[in-house]
Amino acid sequence: MKLTGTNKGGPGSVRNLLAHHIATGIVRRQRRIAAWLQARERKASLKQKKILLVIFCLLAGAYLIYVLADAIFSAGYHSAPAVLPKGNGPPLLLEHPPDNGSHP
């Protein structure tokens, strides 16, 4: 592969030639992985495929239930609080900072 040309991004530029080379390598690797997966899938029986589908669905469902429960029952400190401007003074926080036990 010849890596000569301009750096302006034209059809013969080094950047485009390198991008084409990388993309070709990625597609080649994808085809190899797809062929390997297809060969493995052909060897599996219908019962094995059904069992794997059930296991996948159970694991995905359990993870999604975990994410949903975490979003519902979390204390809300996973993200930054929303801030609204308050005229020329300091910004107004919409939620209180966590209590560290120093208040009477």
N, C-alpha and C positions, 0 to 999 in steps of 0.2 A: 504494500500500500504506500502510495506516495503522499507525503504530508507537506506539500509545498503550496504556495498560493498567498493570497492576501489575508489580512485579519478583518476585512470589512464585512464578512458574512455572506459573500457571494457564493455561487454554486461550487466553485473550486477552492473555497477557503479551507484553511486547516481546521477550523471549528466544525464546519459542516462535514468534512471528511472523517474527522474523529467521531462526531455524533453518529454518522452512518455506520462506522465500524462498531461502535458500542451497541447500537440498535440491532445490527446483524447478529452480534454475539448473544444478545438477550433473546432474540427470536429463536436462534439455534438451540439455546439451553431450554427454552419453553417447549420446543418440539420434542427434545429428548425426554423431558420430564413427562410430557403428555403421553408419549409412546410407552414409557415405563409404567405409568398409572393405568393405561389401557390394558397392557399385558397382565398386570396384577388383577384388574377388575374382571378380565375374562376367566381367570383361574378360580375366582370366588364363586361359590354356589349361591343360589337364590336365598337360601336360609342365612348364609353368612352376610349377604348384602342387607337383608332385612334387619338382622341383629345390629350391624354397624349403623344403619340408619336410625334405629331406635336409640342406640347409645349416643349418637351425635345429637339427636333432638333433645334427649334428656339433659345432656351437658350444656347445650346452648340455652335451653329453657331455664336450667338452674342458674346459669350466669346472668341471664336477663332478669330473673326474679331478684337476684342479689343486687343488681344495679338499680332496679326499680325501688327495692326496699331501702337501699342506701340513700337514694334521692328523696324518698318520702320521710324517712325517720332520722336523717342526719340533722345535726344541730344548725346547719346552714353556714358553717365557717369554712367550707371548701373553696369559696370564691371570695373575691374582694367585695366589700360592701358598696352599694350604689351611693354615689355622691351627687348632691344637687348644689348648684351655686346659691349663695345667700347674699345677694346684693354685692357690696364691696368688702364684706367681712369674710371670715373663714368659711369653708364649705360646710354644709349641713349633712351629717351622716344619717342615713335612713335606718340603720340598725345600731344597737349599742355594742361596744366592744365587750369581749368576754370578761366576766367578773373574776378577778383574781383573789377575792376574799379580803381585800384591804379596807373595804368600806365598813363603817360601824353598823 
